[in-house]
Amino acid sequence: MTESWRDAYREAILEVDPAKIAHRIEVAKAAIRKRLDRQAEPLTKSEFEDIDGALRTLRFLTKEAA
């Protein structure tokens, strides 16, 4: 199982350059969407919960960056 959405999410939440935050958030959201679309590899309950928490945090960061 690839962890690319987790890597993109980590980069978004650790970004300190205000000019790059919005882009990092969009990359993370796209990686999460890609993971959710990958039906050949079902989500575990744990990964579902991780994604839910990540999306909540990304929404918060989006509001803070605006």
DSSP file (Angstrom, degrees, kcal/mol; ACC not computed):
  #  RESIDUE AA STRUCTURE BP1 BP2  ACC     N-H-->O    O-->H-N    N-H-->O    O-->H-N    TCO  KAPPA ALPHA  PHI   PSI    X-CA   Y-CA   Z-CA
    1    1 A M              0   0    0      0, 0.0     2,-0.2     0, 0.0    40,-0.0   0.000 360.0 360.0 360.0 131.3    0.0    0.0    0.0
    2    2 A T        -     0   0    0      1,-0.1     3,-0.2    33,-0.0     4,-0.1  -0.565 360.0-157.9 -83.1 147.2    1.4    3.4   -1.0
    3    3 A E    >>  +     0   0    0     -2,-0.2     4,-2.1     1,-0.2     3,-0.5   0.038  51.7 125.2-109.0  24.6    1.4    6.1    1.6
    4    4 A S  H 3> S+     0   0    0      1,-0.3     4,-2.5     2,-0.2     5,-0.2   0.838  71.8  53.4 -59.7 -35.1    1.5    9.0   -0.9
    5    5 A W  H 3> S+     0   0    0     26,-0.2     4,-2.4    -3,-0.2    -1,-0.3   0.895 108.9  50.7 -66.6 -35.6   -1.5   10.8    0.5
    6    6 A R  H <> S+     0   0    0     -3,-0.5     4,-2.7     2,-0.2    -2,-0.2   0.906 110.2  49.3 -66.2 -40.5    0.1   10.7    3.9
    7    7 A D  H  X S+     0   0    0     -4,-2.1     4,-2.3     2,-0.2    -2,-0.2   0.933 112.7  46.9 -63.2 -45.9    3.3   12.2    2.5
    8    8 A A  H  X S+     0   0    0     -4,-2.5     4,-1.9     2,-0.2    20,-0.3   0.894 113.2  49.6 -63.4 -40.2    1.4   15.0    0.7
    9    9 A Y  H  X S+     0   0    0     -4,-2.4     4,-2.4    -5,-0.2     5,-0.2   0.929 109.8  50.7 -63.5 -46.2   -0.7   15.6    3.8
   10   10 A R  H  X S+     0   0    0     -4,-2.7     4,-1.6     1,-0.2    -2,-0.2   0.906 109.5  50.8 -59.5 -43.0    2.4   15.8    6.0
   11   11 A E  H  X S+     0   0    0     -4,-2.3     4,-0.8     1,-0.2    -1,-0.2   0.880 110.3  50.9 -63.5 -36.8    4.0   18.3    3.6
   12   12 A A  H >< S+     0   0    0     -4,-1.9     3,-0.6    12,-0.3    -2,-0.2   0.927 112.4  43.8 -67.1 -44.9    0.9   20.5    3.7
   13   13 A I  H 3< S+     0   0    0     -4,-2.4    -1,-0.2     1,-0.2    -2,-0.2   0.739 116.5  47.5 -76.6 -19.5    0.7   20.6    7.5
   14   14 A L  H 3< S+     0   0    0     -4,-1.6    -1,-0.2    -5,-0.2    -2,-0.2   0.525  82.2 117.8 -95.6  -6.2    4.4   21.2    7.9
   15   15 A E    <<  +     0   0    0     -4,-0.8    -3,-0.0    -3,-0.6     6,-0.0  -0.413  35.5 178.1 -65.0 130.8    4.7   24.0    5.2
   16   16 A V        +     0   0    0     -2,-0.1    -1,-0.2     4,-0.0     3,-0.1   0.566  52.8  94.1-108.8 -14.3    5.8   27.2    6.8
   17   17 A D    >>  -     0   0    0      1,-0.2     3,-2.1     2,-0.0     4,-1.1  -0.717  63.7-153.5 -83.6 111.9    5.9   29.4    3.6
   18   18 A P  H 3> S+     0   0    0      0, 0.0     4,-0.5     0, 0.0     3,-0.2   0.794  93.5  60.6 -55.9 -28.6    2.6   31.2    3.4
   19   19 A A  H 34 S+     0   0    0      1,-0.2     4,-0.2     2,-0.1    -2,-0.0   0.696 111.0  39.6 -71.8 -18.4    3.0   31.4   -0.4
   20   20 A K  H <> S+     0   0    0     -3,-2.1     4,-2.4     2,-0.1     5,-0.2   0.571  90.8  87.0-106.3 -13.0    3.1   27.6   -0.7
   21   21 A I  H  X S+     0   0    0     -4,-1.1     4,-2.6     1,-0.2     5,-0.2   0.920  87.7  50.4 -59.4 -48.8    0.5   26.5    1.8
   22   22 A A  H  X S+     0   0    0     -4,-0.5     4,-2.1     1,-0.2    -1,-0.2   0.901 112.5  47.9 -58.5 -42.0   -2.5   26.7   -0.6
   23   23 A H  H  > S+     0   0    0     -4,-0.2     4,-2.4     2,-0.2    -1,-0.2   0.926 111.1  50.1 -64.6 -44.4   -0.7   24.6   -3.2
   24   24 A R  H  X S+     0   0    0     -4,-2.4     4,-2.3     1,-0.2   -12,-0.3   0.891 109.7  51.6 -61.7 -39.5    0.4   22.0   -0.6
   25   25 A I  H  X S+     0   0    0     -4,-2.6     4,-2.6    -5,-0.2    -1,-0.2   0.927 110.3  48.3 -63.0 -45.1   -3.2   21.7    0.6
   26   26 A E  H  X S+     0   0    0     -4,-2.1     4,-2.4     1,-0.2    -2,-0.2   0.892 110.7  51.1 -63.7 -39.9   -4.5   21.2   -2.9
   27   27 A V  H  X S+     0   0    0     -4,-2.4     4,-2.2     2,-0.2    -1,-0.2   0.914 111.5  48.3 -62.6 -42.8   -1.8   18.5   -3.6
   28   28 A A  H  X S+     0   0    0     -4,-2.3     4,-2.2   -20,-0.3    -2,-0.2   0.920 111.4  49.1 -64.5 -44.4   -2.8   16.7   -0.4
   29   29 A K  H  X S+     0   0    0     -4,-2.6     4,-2.6     1,-0.2    -2,-0.2   0.902 111.2  50.3 -62.3 -40.5   -6.5   16.8   -1.2
   30   30 A A  H  X S+     0   0    0     -4,-2.4     4,-2.4     2,-0.2    -1,-0.2   0.898 109.7  50.7 -64.4 -40.2   -5.8   15.5   -4.7
   31   31 A A  H  X S+     0   0    0     -4,-2.2     4,-2.0     2,-0.2   -26,-0.2   0.886 110.9  49.1 -64.9 -38.4   -3.7   12.7   -3.3
   32   32 A I  H  X S+     0   0    0     -4,-2.2     4,-2.5     2,-0.2    -2,-0.2   0.926 110.6  50.0 -66.6 -44.3   -6.5   11.8   -0.9
   33   33 A R  H  X S+     0   0    0     -4,-2.6     4,-1.9     1,-0.2    -2,-0.2   0.911 109.9  51.7 -59.3 -41.6   -9.1   11.8   -3.7
   34   34 A K  H  X S+     0   0    0     -4,-2.4     4,-0.7     1,-0.2    -1,-0.2   0.907 110.4  48.6 -61.8 -41.6   -6.8    9.5   -5.7
   35   35 A R  H >< S+     0   0    0     -4,-2.0     3,-0.7     1,-0.2    -2,-0.2   0.905 110.6  50.3 -65.4 -41.2   -6.6    7.1   -2.8
   36   36 A L  H 3< S+     0   0    0     -4,-2.5    -1,-0.2     1,-0.2    -2,-0.2   0.817 108.8  52.9 -67.5 -29.3  -10.4    7.1   -2.3
   37   37 A D  H 3< S+     0   0    0     -4,-1.9     2,-1.7    -5,-0.2    -1,-0.2   0.637  83.3  95.3 -78.7 -15.0  -10.8    6.4   -6.0
   38   38 A R    X<  +     0   0    0     -3,-0.7     3,-1.1    -4,-0.7    -1,-0.1  -0.574  48.8 170.5 -81.8  85.8   -8.5    3.4   -5.9
   39   39 A Q  T 3   +     0   0    0     -2,-1.7    -1,-0.2     1,-0.3    -2,-0.0   0.673  64.4  73.0 -74.8 -18.4  -11.2    0.7   -5.4
   40   40 A A  T 3  S+     0   0    0      1,-0.2    -1,-0.3    -3,-0.1    -2,-0.1   0.707 100.5  48.9 -69.0 -16.8   -8.9   -2.2   -5.9
   41   41 A E  S <  S-     0   0    0     -3,-1.1    -1,-0.2    -6,-0.2    -3,-0.1  -0.810  88.7-148.9-125.0  88.9   -7.4   -1.5   -2.5
   42   42 A P        -     0   0    0      0, 0.0     2,-0.2     0, 0.0    -3,-0.1  -0.153  21.0-107.6 -60.0 150.1  -10.2   -1.0    0.1
   43   43 A L        -     0   0    0     -7,-0.1     2,-0.2     4,-0.1    -7,-0.0  -0.538  26.0-134.8 -74.8 139.9   -9.8    1.4    3.0
   44   44 A T     >  -     0   0    0     -2,-0.2     4,-2.6     1,-0.1     5,-0.2  -0.509  28.8-108.0 -81.7 164.7   -9.3   -0.1    6.4
   45   45 A K  H  > S+     0   0    0      1,-0.2     4,-2.3     2,-0.2     5,-0.2   0.908 121.6  52.0 -59.5 -40.9  -11.3    1.5    9.2
   46   46 A S  H  > S+     0   0    0      2,-0.2     4,-2.3     1,-0.2    -1,-0.2   0.917 110.3  46.3 -62.9 -45.0   -8.1    3.0   10.5
   47   47 A E  H  > S+     0   0    0      2,-0.2     4,-2.8     1,-0.2     5,-0.2   0.896 110.5  53.9 -67.2 -38.3   -7.1    4.6    7.2
   48   48 A F  H  X S+     0   0    0     -4,-2.6     4,-2.5     1,-0.2    -2,-0.2   0.932 110.8  46.3 -58.3 -45.8  -10.7    5.9    6.7
   49   49 A E  H  X S+     0   0    0     -4,-2.3     4,-2.4     2,-0.2    -2,-0.2   0.885 111.5  51.9 -65.0 -38.7  -10.4    7.6   10.1
   50   50 A D  H  X S+     0   0    0     -4,-2.3     4,-2.4     2,-0.2    -2,-0.2   0.919 111.2  47.2 -62.8 -43.6   -7.0    8.9    9.2
   51   51 A I  H  X S+     0   0    0     -4,-2.8     4,-2.7     2,-0.2     5,-0.2   0.910 110.4  52.7 -64.9 -42.6   -8.3   10.4    6.0
   52   52 A D  H  X S+     0   0    0     -4,-2.5     4,-1.9     1,-0.2    -2,-0.2   0.934 112.3  44.9 -59.0 -46.4  -11.3   11.9    7.8
   53   53 A G  H  X S+     0   0    0     -4,-2.4     4,-2.3     1,-0.2    -1,-0.2   0.890 111.9  52.5 -64.6 -39.9   -9.0   13.6   10.3
   54   54 A A  H  X S+     0   0    0     -4,-2.4     4,-2.7     1,-0.2    -2,-0.2   0.917 108.8  49.6 -63.0 -43.5   -6.7   14.8    7.5
   55   55 A L  H  X S+     0   0    0     -4,-2.7     4,-2.2     2,-0.2    -1,-0.2   0.882 109.8  51.5 -64.8 -37.4   -9.5   16.3    5.5
   56   56 A R  H  X S+     0   0    0     -4,-1.9     4,-2.1    -5,-0.2    -1,-0.2   0.929 112.0  46.5 -63.0 -44.5  -10.7   18.2    8.6
   57   57 A T  H  X S+     0   0    0     -4,-2.3     4,-2.7     1,-0.2    -2,-0.2   0.904 111.1  51.5 -65.2 -41.5   -7.3   19.5    9.3
   58   58 A L  H  X S+     0   0    0     -4,-2.7     4,-2.3     2,-0.2    -1,-0.2   0.883 108.5  51.8 -64.6 -37.6   -6.9   20.6    5.6
   59   59 A R  H  X S+     0   0    0     -4,-2.2     4,-2.0     2,-0.2    -1,-0.2   0.919 110.9  48.5 -62.7 -42.2  -10.2   22.4    5.8
   60   60 A F  H  X S+     0   0    0     -4,-2.1     4,-2.4     1,-0.2    -2,-0.2   0.935 111.4  48.9 -62.1 -46.8   -9.0   24.2    8.9
   61   61 A L  H  X S+     0   0    0     -4,-2.7     4,-2.4     1,-0.2    -1,-0.2   0.870 107.9  55.5 -61.9 -36.9   -5.7   25.1    7.3
   62   62 A T  H  X S+     0   0    0     -4,-2.3     4,-1.0     2,-0.2    -1,-0.2   0.925 110.0  45.5 -61.3 -44.5   -7.5   26.4    4.2
   63   63 A K  H  < S+     0   0    0     -4,-2.0     3,-0.3     1,-0.2    -2,-0.2   0.898 114.1  48.7 -65.4 -40.9   -9.6   28.8    6.3
   64   64 A E  H  < S+     0   0    0     -4,-2.4    -1,-0.2     1,-0.2    -2,-0.2   0.842 109.8  51.9 -69.0 -33.2   -6.5   29.9    8.3
   65   65 A A  H  <        0   0    0     -4,-2.4    -1,-0.2     1,-0.2    -2,-0.2   0.698 360.0 360.0 -77.1 -18.5   -4.5   30.6    5.1
   66   66 A A     <        0   0    0     -4,-1.0    -1,-0.2    -3,-0.3    -2,-0.1   0.491 360.0 360.0 -73.9 360.0   -7.3   32.7    3.6
